[in-house]
Amino acid sequence: MRPMTILESVLPSFLAALAGDYRVVAPQRVGGADVVYADWTDDVPVDLDFVNTVVPPKMLFFPARETLFHIEDPRHATLSAGQEAGATKPLAIFGLRSCDATGLAFLEKFFAGRGFEDDTILARIRSALTMTLACREPGADCFCVCCEAGPWLTAGFDIQFSDLGDRLLADVRTEKGEAAIAAASSLFTLATPEDLDAWSRQLTKVDATFERRSFMAAGTRRISLGRIPQEKWEHWAEDCRGCGGCCFVCPTCSCFTVTDRPSGDDAFDRERQWDACLYEGFTREASGHNPRAAKAERLKRRFFHKMSYQYIDVMGRHGCVGCGRCVATCMGGLDISTLLTRIHDECP
Amino acid sequence: MAFHPSTCPYCSCACALLLHEENGRLLGSYPRAGADGRAELCMRGWNCTSSESHPDRLTAPMVRNAGRLVRASWREAVEEIASRLGSAASPPLFALGPTLANEDVFAVRRLARRVGGRVSTTDLSGVQAARFALRQVLGTGYGLPNLETVAGADLIWLVGVDLEDCPQVASRVTQARRDGGAVVRFDVYASAGGDGSRMVAMPPDEFGRLPLILQQAVIVANLADPEARAAAGFEDLTRYWQAEPAGGDRAWLSDEAALALVREFRFARRPVAVLGSRWLTSSRAEENTVQLLQALVLLGAANHVLTAVGEANSWGSLDVLGAEARPAELAWREAGLDTLVVVGDDLVRHSPCAAALTETLDRLRTVVVIDRFAGDTLRFADVVLPSCTSAETDGTTTNVFGAVQRWRRAVPLPGDCCPERLWASRIGRLFGVEEWPATAASWFDAMRYEVESYLPILPERMYGENDAVSAAGDDGLGPPRVAGQTRVRLAAPAGDVASTDRGQDAAFPMRMVLGAHVANWSTGTVSQREELLRREIPESTLAAAPAVLETLGVKPGWTAKVLVPGGEATVTTRADLRLPPDVLVLVPLGGSPPAQLRRCCPGPGGRSVGVQPIPARLERA
């Protein structure tokens, strides 16, 4: 489909047209400052002027906490699906950043891979209409350009919007995207050569404006070859506060734990919750033995997993999309970008 | 799906967070980005949602019957409590934990007054000692302006601090170290200094010596400000140390070790001190903390002090309870107590004196527990009422810096759970009080008329879109200050603290303190002692709050006349945002006319150390 444009002023009408078939989610400000993906209604302005959301959109597909099923009576095991599992409409996400769209594709691969498929999460991801919004300028923490994840995409979305000022250019890549545009075709016009020109200039310009860099290749090489002394990990780990924030804000982190919570006299809910590999209990075994009891071991394993194991053995790419959220959330300066810089500088 | 801006309930850093709710359930808690773009939470903040449906959650009232706690209706439970409170042989004791909203503390206090009871706090992080010392020495109810002051420090004194307990402080200490700052730890655990900081291991029973040794360092290193040195009190202090220079029970570190400490801060420009719970809950903590703060100020060794971060709303509880509050650890030991109401804490699990406490609980006629979780105290309870988490109620909490912040209700109350203020209202009605505020906002409105520092905060502002409102207003002066107290007050180490508080009157409505060290502490811009001070302060200056100068029609840099009983001088003025409106700080050059005003400082009992407040007045020259 040839690129189209839509006036920013009629964007709400487009989202309203989607609301019949989809649960429409768009970036919105909460409390005046923070941007989150939340249910869109026509009385809430869509925010196009934001760097990125506080938490990645993985929380829409893989919630921080969800009930997998409910057991009324353990003696007779009457099961019923958790309340989140029965969502009726597929999601339509507007304003997804390129890094997060890449993260979503990563999650899809994880939850579909290695002989185990998580039907619930895969259904949510595969039924969703993903409408990305290419970045006009990077944030101070962003380094997606080092991770092949942005600031704009060539694939991995249904529609990619680019902000051209008073209008948005829509690059449609899938049938799902075409159907969405068709539902509100009167709002779109074919992009002019000037539009395409402006678009091209914008993409070239934003690529050159990143301030933060990340030594992904050097990190992968040195971690894979074991060229980082154990003392370094121990020294760096002193700054880790074990909050787990780096895992929770990461668009590619998918670890979870499962617990049973009482929900009545004889009933309980089986819940899935985000977990973090930097938590001491993450690898603790039933026997009490913990192969990664020391913080340094956990930090080392996290970086090995993201930079080496996932890249070389499993996913074919790093477990990082350069969204920069870990930069903002890590209290100890142990985010991907900063630590890879330290690896580059201190461990030749 | 909805996102509710709220505040983390787990410590008094009170980080801003977003509660993610869907279909009446909490799905997640996420950090909110600050002005600097940081979006941090510790492990507790990230996992706020787990408390809402915790397996130990209390959801129904219970009354003990034939030795067992059995489920009861809220009306039965409340009537049972009212009956027991009404027939108590001695004034019931209400012990309040740190997790209550300010409004709930206020409501329980009102109930306690109605039934002739007393209130106390289950203070395990030493907030009371910290508050007492801050008020006595610095004239403020709270510590340093914000956590970023720690991150920007070039020297941090950690005194009895367990950094694992306060990750947000730990992260700022890490940042300061990464930027080249030095860290000196004083602690009973020698292993605490494993991160490369200088470690001074202190035997637990020697905590009280630290202020003395810091004062000794001033004398040994010849560091004291000349103005202070010439004061009567300082000479006494010098004699005090010279009498037993290296022996007796005063010398705790050698002179050499003291000088090593001095070298740490000699060139620090932004030193701060962090006092932790291992210090603040040690024996004689109040007295020791007063002396420690005095020593730090005397040395110019800390521009700012951060104290007692550990618990959630202990600072707000103290604000609301005021002078009525006594530590529960002291209150429940009193003879004759027969009724104890424990609100928002598991006393048995958390008390450092659990054995003595359980003995007391065993002999009490009535124990009532109002809490969210079934803890160890429950086995002594006669009646139990379920309360709610911060995500289930509206309310306010006060952080360690004095800002009042909002908890916003994000999910419905489970079972029969209620906020403590509603339980207090229900019980109170059985004591004949029909009129109780109905909403959190109306509770706040009622409360602020009885809590001086909250009075300026309008309920519509607090319960509007604002997440945090400073009780000091928006004047940039930082946390609330206590009217009629100076910013800095010093006493001799053996210290009669109260004796330094001299009265003001209509002729001299302000207070003036003397000396470069005080100015240094107050402005936080200079601390390289005399040489640097001379460069920075080439002439005698008088610092005052900007509003004071504006009222006089004097611009910073212009001269003004300062009058004290027995003298006056004309001096160049300087605006200092951090000073309260009734305090002046004079930094006189030696031999200049303003220096003569030092003679007017009486120094009660010959024990002052040279920065004694003098009643003063400021006029346009």
Interface residues (C-beta under 8 A of the other chain):
Chain A: V25 V30 G31 G32 A33 D34 V36 A38 D39 V54 V55 M59 P63 A64 R65 E66 Q83 E84 G139 A140 D141 E238 D239 R241 G242 C243 G244 G245 F248 V249 R261 P262 S263 D269 Q273 W274 Y279 R325 A328 T329 C330 M331 G332 G333
Chain B: M1 A2 F3 P5 L18 H20 E22 N23 R25 L26 L27 G28 Y30 P31 R32 A33 G37 R38 A39 E40 L41 C42 M43 G45 W46 T49 S50 S53 H54 P55 P167 Q168 A170 S171 T174 Q175 R178 G194 D195 E465 D467
